């Protein structure tokens, strides 16, 4: 049932605040969910700090794996530690150049935000328009710094701002459409079950059995602790990719029904999750 995934995506999250634990990496989890929804598959999420060498090495390592799409978040702003675009340029052997199109986007943002003021494009502000040669700026509909798109071989690279509202807006406006097109009609189907009264070790062989019966369905167990009466709580996730959504939904449903029957025979309580 499981078909060859036509769009492999990697996410590179950049920022010292992520490594220090000061900021939860909500961008990566949100983008991964959206990629899956439009039929793509996230194969890896990497996090590095605001370090030019680390960014460059991470870019090179990712490109050696040749994903269809690489999405970076963070490090495209006006401050000294915003160095994602320099890292990308360094990794690809490109020079950084001022983009007149990006300057226009930044100017447009300030004119719309401060209608009664003249905002000078200072050096830090112009820094947001310094992008790798051969790349294309993408309008940021809710913020200042443009995103950047470039292509290397079969991989399309999108460098998004780290501000969640900006990353989300640009992803939905631009990146999601590219992934959906590359996915070629592939869709993701999933189902959840909540199980109590049986240990995960007892579920493991049943999962193996059902996955052999339905080789296109991936089943993952998630222990959630214990109920007040001491009964274990486990959530089971069933998923598959397919170009035939109705067939995918049917096979996932049958896999869930098969496990439910086996677990109830062992005295477990099984309920579907919305």
JOMO-V314565 format. One line per field, one symbol per residue. phi: phi as a letter, one per 30 degrees, with the letter a starting at -180 (. if undefined). burial: # if it has 24 or more other C-alpha atoms within 12 Angstrom, else .. A space follows every 10 residues. Layout:
phi=???
burial=???
//
This chain:
phi=.dceddbcbc cccbledddd idbdddeddd deddeddcjd bdcabcbbdd bedddddddd dddddhddbc ccbjicdcdd cdbddddddd dcicccbdcd ddeddddddd dddcdcbccd ddedddedcd bdeicbdcec dbbcdddbba bbiccccbcc dddedddddd eddbddddde dddijdbcbb abbcbbjbdd dddeddeedd dddbddccbb cbdbjbdddi ddbbccccaa cadbeddddd ddddddddde dddddcidcb bdcd
burial=###.###### ######.#.. ....#.##.# ##.####### ########## ##.####### .##..##### ########.. ########## ##...####. ########## .......... ....###### ###.###### ########## ##..###### ####.##### ##.###.### .##..##### ########## ..#..##..# #..#.##### #.#....... .######### ###....### ###.###### .##....### #...
//
